Amino acid sequence: MSRGTDAGARCDVVVVGGGAAGMMCAAVAGQRGRRVVLVEHARRIGEKIRISGGGRCNFTNVSTGPAHYVGLDPGFAAHALREYTPRDFTALLRRHRIGFHEKHRGQLFCDDSAVAVVDMLRAECERGGVRWLHPCRVHELRPGVGGFELDTDAGTLACARVVVATGGLPVPAIGASDWALRLARGLGLRVQPPHPALVPLRLADADLRPLASLAGVSVAVRASCGAQDFDEDLLFTHRGISGPATLQISNYWEAGRELRIDLTAGKDLAALLRESSRGSRQSLLSLLAQFLPRRLAQVWLERQRLDGSRRAAEVAGATLQELARSLCAWTPQVTQTEGWNKAEVMRGGVATAELDPRSLQALRVPGLHFIGEAVDITGWLGGYNFQWAWASAQAAARAL
Ligand SMILES: Cc1cc2nc3c(=O)[nH]c(=O)nc-3n(C[C@H](O)[C@H](O)[C@H](O)COP(=O)(O)OP(=O)(O)OC[C@H]3O[C@@H](n4cnc5c(N)ncnc54)[C@H](O)[C@@H]3O)c2cc1C
């Protein structure tokens, strides 16, 4: 796809970033008759699509709505999400004969490889006559005659409009950059501070040490932070916690906020233990292992300094009550996230208050649009981030 272009020539639109949002936007703008140049600095285009969803790309979620997003004003996303829906994207996939299936809670995945989605977007760009500058770095963007001038490794581009689709900071090794955020700040636009999100969390030593042997164990939990909770699986790791429950709640966690984990996923464990222990001949460990993975039950009893071999029926009601409470209201101390290398998305970005929700155009810099992950709209785990990339790209493209 790498294709040289006469960088000095004028075009209508320059899209910076050949990822999910950038390719979608360039393709649609091109198909609407705009002369589009797409600039991508990484060696491979659409690399996050390729590695997403375990190589099968969870490209959307059938139930997408603003409630599945975080940011200072998630309602900002409503217009774009309404105008370009999961059905629109699946219709595009069907036109390209790409098979897909629903996995879990509305999550749609490719039947085969995520590469099919990259190839589809590439083909759509081709249909729109999009010209690529790739690999090519962008440097300074300046207001120019009738629009903007953009310095790149391949020379200066002059254009009427620029779409910034350079994504967020996760996984710097495959091309992530803070270009959008630096550009926005340089232009005096507000930026919500970026944080790693959909990311595993590290726990304080005091919480981690008693659970060290649980690395690799998964358990259904209810994870809560503030008013938000998720019923999903949690995975213990060598440094803390991961798995869908952790990734989901990480969108809401920040330093100083309490994380609450109900390791019984909402069961009334106190009542269950009380009833099941009555007249029972089984050990406390066997009793608890009816409701939790056995390894977790064992380690938790040790953590609580309880003898798992005791007959459950002989354990005092108050002790069972306290055991249940400790499991239902675990509040481990999170020290930090696993950072940009492990995060799936960036929370924060160009403030939505600076943008028009219909066109993603900067209100104070006409002709400049920000789309995709660079904007302060962050989706839950489950295909919501790609749906925002497609929808915001379409909204901008319709306005170009
Ligand atoms: C491991 C992983 C798995 C994921 N799985 C899923 C999933 O299954 N479902 C889901 O919805 N979301 C998933 N995501 C999130 C999803 O990939 C992103 O939200 C989405 O790709 C954002 O699209 P974007 O176009 O805004 O940014 P990107 O897709 O990141 O594209 C940005 C592009 O801009 C380029 N770029 C950056 N800076 C510059 C510059 N200065 N000049 C030129 N080019 C530049 C980058 O190289 C990149 O190609 C996953 C993310 C990761 C890291």
The ligand as an ORCA input file, in Angstrom:
! r2SCAN-3c Opt
* xyz 0 1
  C      -4.458     -5.005     21.963
  C      -5.676     -4.190     21.625
  C      -6.862     -4.857     21.367
  C      -8.027     -4.114     21.102
  N      -9.171     -4.774     20.821
  C     -10.304     -4.075     20.570
  C     -11.503     -4.739     20.206
  O     -11.520     -5.967     20.044
  N     -12.626     -3.976     20.032
  C     -12.606     -2.606     20.130
  O     -13.656     -1.970     19.949
  N     -11.466     -1.956     20.401
  C     -10.321     -2.654     20.607
  N      -9.157     -1.978     20.873
  C      -9.175     -0.509     20.824
  C      -9.155     -0.042     19.352
  O      -8.084     -0.679     18.689
  C      -8.977      1.466     19.271
  O      -9.899      2.121     20.087
  C      -9.150      1.936     17.813
  O      -8.166      1.336     17.010
  C      -9.042      3.450     17.734
  O      -9.069      3.817     16.389
  P      -8.276      5.121     15.918
  O      -8.323      5.097     14.436
  O      -8.743      6.279     16.662
  O      -6.777      4.847     16.380
  P      -5.764      3.749     15.828
  O      -6.494      2.591     15.284
  O      -4.797      3.546     16.933
  O      -5.058      4.455     14.602
  C      -4.216      5.561     14.762
  C      -3.205      5.514     13.631
  O      -2.495      6.742     13.605
  C      -1.132      6.467     13.399
  N      -0.387      7.613     13.924
  C      -0.196      7.967     15.217
  N       0.508      9.089     15.283
  C       0.771      9.461     14.011
  C       1.476     10.542     13.430
  N       2.047     11.491     14.194
  N       1.570     10.618     12.086
  C       0.990      9.667     11.311
  N       0.324      8.608     11.789
  C       0.202      8.523     13.137
  C      -0.898      5.184     14.153
  O       0.259      4.519     13.689
  C      -2.180      4.418     13.831
  O      -2.073      3.668     12.632
  C      -7.979     -2.691     21.107
  C      -6.764     -2.039     21.354
  C      -5.624     -2.781     21.608
  C      -4.342     -2.053     21.866
*
